[in-house]
C-alpha cells in the first residue's frame, strides 16, 4: 500500500467524521474513493429513509457499490466510515468510535478506529488504533 495514499484517505475520512461530531450532527455511514489521479470523492447522498433502514444492510450495500466501482473504474482506494462501539487496546470497557475501513487496490485492507467521548460542549478523542483485515472491495486483485 502506498503510505502517502493511505494517509491522505484516512485523514480525509476522519476529518469529515470529526467535523460532523463536533457540529453535533449524526454520523451516518459514508464512503470515499481515491481515483487514479489521487482525487478524493465522498459519497453520502442517500435519502433519510436509507439511514433509517437496517444498518447492516446499508453497510453491505455500500460494500457492493464500492466493489462495482473497483471493477468498472480505476480507483486506487476506498474508505467506508461508520460509527461503532469498540474496546480500545488496554481498556476494559467499550467506547464509541469512528471506524474507517480503508482498502487499497493492491488488496491491503485495514480497520482504523478513533475512539471518542462526547458531552454537550465538546468531543474528546482517544488514540487511533488499527488492525489488518480481509479485503472486501479489492479482494479479486490480490
C-alpha positions in Angstrom: 0.0 0.0 0.0 1.2 3.5 -0.8 1.5 5.1 2.7 1.0 8.6 1.3 -2.3 7.5 -0.3 -3.3 5.7 2.9 -2.5 8.9 5.0 -4.5 11.1 2.6 -7.6 8.8 2.5 -7.5 8.3 6.3 -7.0 12.0 7.0 -9.9 13.0 4.7 -12.2 10.3 6.2 -11.5 11.0 9.8 -11.5 14.8 9.4 -15.0 14.7 7.9 -16.2 12.4 10.7 -14.7 14.7 13.4 -16.3 17.7 11.8 -19.7 16.1 11.9 -19.3 15.0 15.6 -18.1 18.4 16.6 -21.1 20.1 14.9 -23.4 17.7 16.8 -24.5 16.0 13.6 -25.4 12.4 13.4 -22.5 10.3 11.9 -24.2 8.3 9.2 -22.1 5.8 7.2 -20.4 7.3 4.1 -17.7 6.3 1.7 -14.9 7.9 -0.1 -12.8 6.8 -3.0 -9.5 7.9 -4.4 -9.2 7.9 -8.2 -6.0 7.2 -10.3 -5.2 11.0 -10.1 -5.5 10.8 -6.2 -8.7 12.9 -6.3 -10.9 12.0 -3.3 -14.6 11.8 -3.8 -17.2 11.5 -1.0 -20.5 9.6 -1.4 -23.2 10.3 1.2 -26.1 11.3 -0.9 -28.7 8.9 0.5 -32.3 9.7 1.3 -33.2 9.8 5.0 -35.2 6.6 4.7 -32.0 4.8 3.7 -30.4 5.8 7.0 -33.5 4.6 8.9 -33.2 1.1 7.5 -31.2 -1.8 8.8 -27.6 -0.5 9.4 -26.1 -3.9 8.5 -28.0 -3.9 5.1 -26.8 -0.3 4.5 -23.2 -1.2 5.1 -23.5 -4.3 2.9 -25.0 -2.2 0.1 -22.1 0.3 0.4 -19.6 -2.5 0.0 -21.4 -3.8 -3.1 -21.3 -0.3 -4.5 -17.6 0.0 -3.8 -16.9 -3.4 -5.3 -18.7 -2.3 -8.5 -16.7 0.9 -8.7 -13.5 -1.0 -8.2 -14.4 -3.3 -11.1 -15.6 -0.7 -13.5 -13.4 2.3 -12.7 -9.7 2.8 -12.0 -10.0 3.7 -8.3 -6.9 3.4 -6.1 -8.6 3.1 -2.8 -11.7 3.3 -0.8 -12.8 4.0 2.8 -16.1 3.1 4.4 -16.8 5.2 7.5 -19.3 4.4 10.2 -19.9 4.7 14.0 -19.3 1.7 16.2 -18.6 0.6 19.7 -15.2 -0.9 20.4 -13.0 -1.9 23.3 -9.7 0.0 22.7 -6.5 -1.8 23.5 -5.7 -1.9 27.2 -9.2 -0.8 28.1 -11.9 -2.9 29.8 -15.0 -1.0 28.6 -16.4 -0.2 25.3 -16.3 3.2 23.7 -17.9 5.0 20.8 -15.6 5.2 17.9 -15.3 6.2 14.3 -14.4 3.2 12.2 -12.7 3.7 8.9 -12.3 0.6 6.8 -9.6 1.5 4.3 -8.7 -0.5 1.3 -6.1 -0.1 -1.4 -6.1 -1.6 -4.9 -3.3 -4.0 -4.1 -5.6 -5.8 -1.7 -4.3 -4.2 1.5 -7.1 -3.6 4.0 -7.3 -2.1 7.5 -9.8 -1.2 10.1 -8.9 2.0 11.8 -10.7 3.2 14.9 -10.8 6.6 16.5 -12.4 6.3 20.0 -14.3 9.3 21.3 -16.5 10.5 24.1 -19.0 13.3 23.7 -20.7 15.7 26.0 -22.8 18.8 25.5 -19.9 21.1 24.8 -17.1 19.1 23.2 -15.8 15.9 21.8 -12.7 14.1 23.3 -10.7 11.8 21.1 -8.7 8.8 22.1 -5.7 7.2 20.4 -6.3 5.8 16.9 -5.7 2.0 16.6 -5.9 -0.3 13.7 -5.8 -3.9 12.6 -5.4 -5.7 9.3 -8.5 -7.4 7.8 -9.6 -9.2 4.7 -10.2 -7.1 1.7 -13.9 -6.7 0.6 -13.6 -4.1 -2.1 -10.4 -5.2 -4.0 -10.4 -8.9 -3.0 -10.1 -10.1 -6.5 -7.0 -8.1 -7.2 -4.7 -9.9 -4.7 
